[in-house]
Every structure is written in structure tokens, then in C-alpha cells.
Amino acid sequence: MLNIALNEERLNTDNNRGRQDKILGALFFVVVVTLISSVLYSAISWMWDDQRLPLSKIVLQGKLEYVKADDVQAAFSRIDHIGTFMSQDI
């Protein structure tokens, strides 16, 4: 009789430990996913921030066969906002 009671108590303790392990594992997983998401969000927002890595000049190289240098300069001067290095479609 005492042996059966001890076995039941041991089973309950093992079940509680198993439940606690699963809860701790799920909590750890949520923390890791949250940290990865926050790092990814901050990196992407840093890359697209207009105050970071601004383009200060545009260099056009090559032989100008169909346009003049003044036409290119005028076209570039009409651009309001050049943007950042990461936002350019090159």
C-alpha cells in the first residue's frame, strides 16, 4: 500500500517536471524568436533610415555618346531627394 502511494507521488512529480520542462522550453523559444525579430526589425529600420548612410554625390562614368554632360547634370539637379545607399535601385 505504501509502495503504491510512493509510486503515484513519484509519477505526479515526474509529470510536473515534464510539464515544467515543456513550459520552460516554450518560453525560451518565444524569447529567442522575439530577440531575433527585434534585431531584424532594428537592422532593417537602420538600413532604410534617411539619416544613415546618405548619398552625398552621384558619380557617372563612361563615354557620353547620346547626351551631353550638361544634360546629365541638369537631370541630376532635378532630383529632390537622392536617398540612402540602401534605398537606391542600382
Secondary structure in CASP SS format (residue, H / E / C, confidence):
PFRMAT SS
TARGET T0000
AUTHOR 0000-0000-0000
METHOD secondary structure of the structure
MODEL  1
M C 1.00
L H 1.00
N H 1.00
I H 1.00
A H 1.00
L H 1.00
N H 1.00
E H 1.00
E H 1.00
R H 1.00
L H 1.00
N H 1.00
T H 1.00
D H 1.00
N H 1.00
N H 1.00
R H 1.00
G H 1.00
R H 1.00
Q H 1.00
D H 1.00
K H 1.00
I H 1.00
L H 1.00
G H 1.00
A H 1.00
L H 1.00
F H 1.00
F H 1.00
V H 1.00
V H 1.00
V H 1.00
V H 1.00
T H 1.00
L H 1.00
I H 1.00
S H 1.00
S H 1.00
V H 1.00
L H 1.00
Y H 1.00
S H 1.00
A H 1.00
I H 1.00
S H 1.00
W H 1.00
M H 1.00
W C 1.00
D C 1.00
D C 1.00
Q C 1.00
R C 1.00
L C 1.00
P E 1.00
L C 1.00
S C 1.00
K C 1.00
I C 1.00
V C 1.00
L C 1.00
Q C 1.00
G C 1.00
K C 1.00
L C 1.00
E C 1.00
Y C 1.00
V C 1.00
K C 1.00
A H 1.00
D H 1.00
D H 1.00
V H 1.00
Q H 1.00
A H 1.00
A H 1.00
F H 1.00
S H 1.00
R C 1.00
I C 1.00
D C 1.00
H C 1.00
I C 1.00
G C 1.00
T E 1.00
F C 1.00
M C 1.00
S C 1.00
Q C 1.00
D C 1.00
I C 1.00
END
